[in-house]
Amino acid sequence: MNDRLELPQGTLDLLILKTLSLAPLHGWAISERLQQVSRAVLQVPQGSLYPALQRLERRGWIGARWGVSARNRKARFYELTARGRAELGRERRAWRRFTQAVALVLERG
């Protein structure tokens, strides 16, 4: 049985913003953190992660700088901007409303 879930549209952006709210990370570390925290239910392929990071950077929600990873490799580190922190707050509120509405339908529908 496959316990991995497909992410609903737009959810990856929210998860990346939340992950980067804790500390700047490079792309691979973001993917690993999401997998770890979700107990391997969420596994984000690089083909989805890097376009999302580029989209968030274009929107001004994250910034990027070059640095050296824990494995002593050159890596691009992403961090949340002030605009990104504000967006994270909006997205978290919207996500709560959405999941509460879905729960109501599932419980009472």
C-alpha positions as CSV (number, residue, x, y, z in Angstrom):
1,M,0.0,0.0,0.0
2,N,1.3,3.5,-0.9
3,D,0.9,5.8,2.1
4,R,2.2,8.9,0.2
5,L,-0.3,11.6,-0.6
6,E,-0.6,13.9,-3.6
7,L,-0.5,17.5,-2.5
8,P,-3.5,19.6,-3.4
9,Q,-2.8,22.5,-5.7
10,G,-1.0,25.3,-3.9
11,T,-0.2,23.3,-0.8
12,L,3.5,23.0,-1.7
13,D,4.0,26.8,-1.5
14,L,2.5,26.8,2.0
15,L,4.7,23.9,3.2
16,I,7.8,25.6,1.8
17,L,7.0,28.9,3.4
18,K,6.4,27.2,6.8
19,T,9.6,25.2,6.5
20,L,11.6,28.3,5.7
21,S,10.0,30.2,8.6
22,L,12.2,28.1,10.9
23,A,15.6,28.6,9.3
24,P,17.2,29.2,5.9
25,L,17.7,25.9,4.0
26,H,18.8,24.7,0.6
27,G,16.4,22.8,-1.7
28,W,17.5,19.3,-0.8
29,A,17.2,20.1,2.9
30,I,13.7,21.5,2.4
31,S,12.6,18.3,0.7
32,E,14.2,16.2,3.5
33,R,12.6,18.3,6.2
34,L,9.1,17.9,4.7
35,Q,9.6,14.2,4.4
36,Q,10.9,13.9,7.9
37,V,8.2,16.0,9.6
38,S,5.5,14.2,7.7
39,R,6.9,10.8,8.6
40,A,7.6,10.1,4.9
41,V,4.0,10.7,3.8
42,L,5.0,13.8,1.9
43,Q,7.8,13.3,-0.6
44,V,8.4,16.3,-2.9
45,P,10.1,15.5,-6.1
46,Q,12.8,17.9,-7.3
47,G,10.8,18.5,-10.5
48,S,8.1,20.1,-8.3
49,L,10.3,21.7,-5.6
50,Y,12.6,23.8,-7.6
51,P,9.9,25.4,-9.8
52,A,8.0,26.2,-6.6
53,L,11.1,27.8,-5.1
54,Q,11.6,29.9,-8.2
55,R,7.9,31.0,-8.2
56,L,8.1,32.0,-4.5
57,E,11.3,33.9,-5.2
58,R,9.7,35.8,-8.1
59,R,6.8,36.8,-5.9
60,G,9.3,38.1,-3.3
61,W,8.2,35.7,-0.6
62,I,11.6,34.1,-0.3
63,G,15.2,35.2,-1.0
64,A,18.2,33.1,-2.0
65,R,21.9,33.3,-1.5
66,W,24.8,31.0,-2.2
67,G,26.5,29.1,0.6
68,V,28.1,25.8,1.5
69,S,25.9,22.8,2.6
70,A,26.7,20.5,5.5
71,R,28.3,18.2,2.9
72,N,30.7,21.0,1.9
73,R,29.0,21.6,-1.4
74,K,28.0,24.8,-3.0
75,A,24.2,25.2,-2.5
76,R,21.6,27.9,-2.9
77,F,20.0,28.7,0.5
78,Y,16.5,30.0,0.6
79,E,15.0,32.2,3.4
80,L,11.7,33.7,4.1
81,T,11.3,37.5,3.5
82,A,9.0,39.8,5.4
83,R,6.5,39.6,2.6
84,G,6.8,35.8,2.7
85,R,6.1,35.8,6.5
86,A,3.0,37.9,5.9
87,E,1.9,35.5,3.1
88,L,2.5,32.5,5.3
89,G,0.1,34.0,7.9
90,R,-2.6,34.5,5.2
91,E,-2.1,31.1,3.8
92,R,-2.2,29.4,7.2
93,R,-5.6,31.1,7.9
94,A,-7.0,30.1,4.5
95,W,-5.8,26.5,5.0
96,R,-7.5,26.3,8.4
97,R,-10.8,27.6,7.0
98,F,-10.5,25.1,4.1
99,T,-9.8,22.1,6.2
100,Q,-12.5,23.0,8.7
101,A,-15.0,23.3,5.9
102,V,-14.0,19.9,4.4
103,A,-14.2,18.3,7.8
104,L,-17.7,19.7,8.3
105,V,-18.8,18.2,4.9
106,L,-17.2,14.8,5.7
107,E,-18.7,14.7,9.2
108,R,-22.2,16.0,8.4
109,G,-22.5,15.6,4.6
